[in-house]
Amino acid sequence: MIKTRKKIFVRFTIIAIFLGLLPLVLVVIGLFSAMENQFTRVMSENYLQMVSALEDRFENSFRSYDSLTKLTYYYTTPSDSVFSIKNFYSTSFMHLLEGGSRSDVEAFLNNIMNIDSSIKGTHFITDESEFHMDRISAYLADPDYYSEIVMNDTFDPTSRYLMIYPPHDTSYFAGNTATTFTVARNYFDTTGSIIDPKRIGTLFIDVDIEDLRSIADSYNAAHGETIVFMVNGECWISSNEDLEGLRFDPASLMKKGDMMFYDTDDRYQMGTYIIVTHSALFSSVSFLYSLSWFLLALSAVLFVGGMVVLSRRLSKPLDGMMKEMKRLEHGDFDISLPVESEDEIGELSRRFNEMSRALNEYVDKVYRSQLSQREAECTALKSQIYPHFLYNTLEVIRMTAISADDEKVALMIESLSEQIHYLIGPVEDFVPLSKETDIVEKYVFLLNARISGHIDLSLPSSAINPMVPKLILQPIVENAYIHGIKPGSGSGRIAIEAERKNRKVYIRIMNNGVGMTPAELEAIWKRLRSDEPGVRDEYNWKSIGLKNVYDRLRLIYGEGFGLEIESLVDVGTVVTITVPDKEYEEK
């Protein structure tokens, strides 16, 4: 062992001299000649990423309002179910033009405004009528002023795309003055000619400019950068407020040595620019020059002292290894040798650690296997007793309710009994979709009987009735109420639809609950893709329903089938199950 220590010490000393101090001197000398170019390249990449990220956020903001104006194609009045495009026009705006109720349109404008807190006002203008709504009142202090802003030379009544108007104040609303920009979309009567449809009117949405300003403010200008956000050649947002509202070329702001980084979007005719002055950008480089020389001198002084300390500490891991090896000799495999090098000691330590881990895993695996076997035996014994006892008890309660003329309680007991029989009854890997929806209908019946709100359930047509894995709908419907509808008003709608397409069946479970944020949706997907069956508390596993459905679909059908989740906050959630098109055949 003495020879080994000597070999390691000699090798360490040689490597430390030639690969320590000497390369450090060479690196510092070479770094001085290339530092400015390298710094420029790195900073350019960073600024390109920054401006691209800002542009993406601005574009996403416009895209959200683009999508919002399209959502009106699925607008639902309080007295009607989900409308088709044709029904939307015929029962909403067309109905109003023919002498219908004005409150429908005002309710529509109010719903659009409440989707996003940044929306300050909504307007729908036709050739004959105007409708206005803001967060305080629907009273326009100056109706002509608003028409002058939006119904100008840039307004295109034939456009089918999102139209954008620059920032302006909202003094036309009594008691609600703010700076907003406006997005607009024309709506056409598609019940007539598709080639040249008649324009019904135009929806205008006033959005608080602070929604965009917060995006620019989120960028930390560490080097005195100038940020400019332009739409249609006009500056909307800038870190230099004197530039806002002006039309100019951002390159005109640059001086000799300055750098400009930009990203544009042709769809909305907008662009984001970051202009950095040369003096601010390279102010830290001169400091780095001095710092490098100082560090080189300090390293040379510390190197000699460090060599002495490291050589003395070299024998410490060897002594520790000998102690751990003695424990191994006495049958203690739970050892962990420190791996502090890539030499012979490090390799030996890794091998012993791997052997120790393998032995511990084997012992743990055997132990868990024994526990699982005992738990399975206990479960099997209990499962022989529970079904008959539970069925007989429920039947006694049901007959008691019938004898007392309490039909509602009898129906509840009968529905509960059928659900329990479906759950713990004869094992069936696959059942027709109609049987799954029947159990869901009974579940919602029991749910409505015990909650203060009310759940409306819509089931698919019996024309599409494929074979599906057992118990794939009820856990999703349960989640729709608990996590979607219950946190809101407690009442809502759950719709189940089935569609046959390309030799597949798409089953969609939709609810109009509170919806989920992207972060919440990502957390669900992380849980679904994990190896854990759910979330474990101090008693048992919970939140396993959706995870169970996801795993079973993936194992049964493989790629191309399974489960997808889409959700929008304050709109709702859609879960889509894709299975092969294998129709159920009655025998």
Disulfide bonds with the S-S distance in Angstrom:
none
